[in-house]
Amino acid sequence: MKNYTKNLKFMLFMSFFSQIGLAQSITIEPNKETVKGRIQLNGRLFINSNADFPLPTNSYLKYGNILSISDDSDSSDIDLVIFEDSGFSPWLNFAKARGTKTTPATVQDSDDLIQIRGLAYNQDDFYDVAGIHFFVDGTPTATSLPTGLRILTTSEGNTNPLTAISVRGTGKVGIGTEEPQEQLSVIKGMNIDHNNENDGTLANGLKFGNSSSEGIASKRTEGGNKNGLDFYTNYLNRLTIGNDGNIGIGTTTPTQAKLVVNGSVNGSLGNFAYFRNASPLTGTNTTGNTYNYSIYASHRIAATEFNAFSDARIKVIKGISDNEKDLETLSKIQITDYQFKDKIDKGNGRYKKVIAQQVESIYPQAVSKITNCIPDIYQLSKIENNFISLPNHNLKVGEKVKLIFDKNQDVVEVKEVNEEGFKIVNPQSPIVNQSVFVYGREVSDFRSVDYEALSTLNISATQALLKRLNEAERRITDLEKQEEKINDFETRLSNLENQNNRLLSNKK
């Protein structure tokens, strides 16, 4: 151990001598070593003493080199103070060696280096209830001396301290465990954003990497997706698990189904067969064109096949459909040419398909209603302190509207309306002076067409046509047979006429 020769000024404030005001500089000269400095005594100082200090038999308090005992609330401190200009601080050194003073030996694995204990008096004695332990954490060598640290506390209902935090020689930190398996191991739960400050960004979330833009966060303030779970890459919300358990990819408001995918990737699958909501309903593609895909799978859904549950044992069968009636129904469904209003997302393509409202009036079981947003506003505007300038919006208080910002989109509630625009319920922190695209309002009766139902209707109608065709073919066959009979009769009649003519000719 190095021989530190700096003079340290000890100030030990104790209560005993405070009554007589004793405060003077003294020099204590032991047998071989001299400790010089200013010692201010306001209480009793025991150095290697074993007298005048009555303690219970089983107390953890032992006689040490310096004991400061006081009845006063602020006079039992031990302070090390240094005044100098080099930047050094007071040093308090504790040393550990095996062997003896004359022949010290190397410490070994798990040796305690220092224990700072917190003792508390309870009932009849002082008890060890907290502490900081430094220890050897590995086998010392000439080039390696690994050490660790434990912080111990006593939980409610216990009297013995246990390790609350462990820092091993490897640098791994354990909370509630002395054997952390990773750089940070937590024995029980871990709370992120305890103050509930996250406003719907990656701030106060769990991030990965230095200056990271990837992570997981949960919105804790008011607004859409509060108490949900959001997954970010490149600072953008890519996947959301709402507080209702719905999952959204590319949207923070998955209200239409348990899983909602918003957006697509343009790609080519090569040759494939398809079933679609267009005319024709089925077909094949061999051109290798690219299409916009929201979901892709290596075997089903987007490539090999689609399997729908159809086992008779899960159904209450009511009977066979009336083919003729289905044919009549199918004949009333209109095929319409149209384009989408949302040309930014859907493009300018022309489509030849059905319209849900028209199908609903003819074949309502093929139409369902969900909650979705419609592009009935579709205007670029500005937002300042959550107020959007937009005359003639026709929105009402309590309605929800879809807003698209530069890096995210959200469905928010309308709080106030006037002729100049509308104010939204705060979705995050106040939004100040930025552009916003107002897509349109959220409706609860957004209609979807079940093209599988239309396909089966078409099957039934086709069966009706097949029955008519078979009947027509049967009638044709009957007519052909009758025609054969007529032809045979005509042939026989002609033969008879020929015979009769020959007989008449012979008589002449």
Disulfide bonds with the S-S distance in Angstrom:
none
